Amino acid sequence: VGLIEEAKRPLIVIGAGANRKLVSKSLLNFIEKTGIPFCTTQMGKGVIDERHPLYLGTTALSANDYVHCAIGRADLILNIGNDLIEKPPFFMSRSNPITVIRVNFFRPRVDEIYFPQWEVVGDIGNALWQMTEKIQKQSRWDFSYFQKMKMYMEVQLSERSLADTVPLLPQRIVADVRRAMPPNGIVCLDNGMYKLWFARGYKAYEPNTLLLDNALATMGAGLPSAIAAKLVYPDRRVMAVCGDGGFMMNSQELETVVRLKLDLVILVLNDNGFGMIQWKQKVEGFSDFGLRFGNPDFVRYAESYGAVGHRVEKAHEFLRILEESFAAGGVHLIEVPIDYSENERVFEKELKEKTCLL
């Protein structure tokens, strides 16, 4: 508590281990009392309602994003429930004087990029409750830079969320899915380029409502995780979001969904290729090699399993098809053509050129 009070720009980073009800409650009380801004890892989304004014964003990219600029400006990080099995939300170095306090159920594995100087080991919820009892809000804390980064992030996330182009832009897809899902609706992501767009742009309102596999990041995980989520929460809206590559690695599970008579919506974002690897190859200066492929007719493919198939041909149809599919019940597969040209503008040019200089 003393270290946090003495800091000038403390920041909270929330990881997967905080995705527990009591931790969420205690953490919210801590944030409300101190006014310290927070960001999350991809697996920590929804621990605190991301409509909260102190939410800065999610660490979806590796560097240069607005939220990483905020982390880089902090002089103390309170790292809640982060596990190194996740993609690291930040890197430590011997030349960087930042102080990291780790609060978790177990000791960390220390390496060259993560060596927290202080630890609170034990029940996270109880530890946060005790810290909240003792800590006092400090006039020396300066969060102005964090709030500036939040403002720029919010502006960028809203850009092109109503774009009517076809194939659909990721921003429009993420925004329409958020419009269709209630606060407790569960979105289960497979692994692909869209995962970065959802992790960065989809605001989770409750814990465990945006599920993604960001440890092994195994393709093909989206549909099975959605099946499990629907079995556990049969009364909630549940949606699987898959790329065409990941979906075809486990598409036979359509039979399972139909046989179990589940009400489930499955998005297949179709770019006829492995979009994330194409992007990474391009960023590294490699040519596009071996990453294009053909697909079946997804509408007829769904129908062959006894599901209902849809194909989005105009951007304004997407939200309507989503709502009608949930209302009708049963298994619905919606093929959505996706345009990843925004990767370069948003993730490469725009962020690298200006963010941390603002």
Buried (B, 14 or more C-beta within 10 A) or exposed (E): EEEBBEBEBBBBBBBBBBBBEEBBBBBBBBBEBBEBBBBBBBBBBBBBBBEBEBBBBBBBBEBBBBBBBBBBBBBBBBBBBBBBEBBBBBBBEEEEEBBBBBBBBEEBEEEEEBEBEEBBEEBBBEBBBBBBEEBEEBEEBBBEBBBBBBEBBEEBBEBBBEBEEBBBBBBBBBBBBBEBBEEBBBBBBBBBBBBBBBBBBBBBBBBBBBBBBBEEBEBBBBBBBBBEBBEEBEEBBBBBBBBBBBBBBBBEBBEBBBEEEBBBBBBBBBBBBBBBBBBEBBEEEEEEEEBEEEBEEBBEBBEEBEBBBBBBEEBEBBBEBBEEBBEEEBBBBBBBBBBBEBBEEBBBEBBEEEBBEE
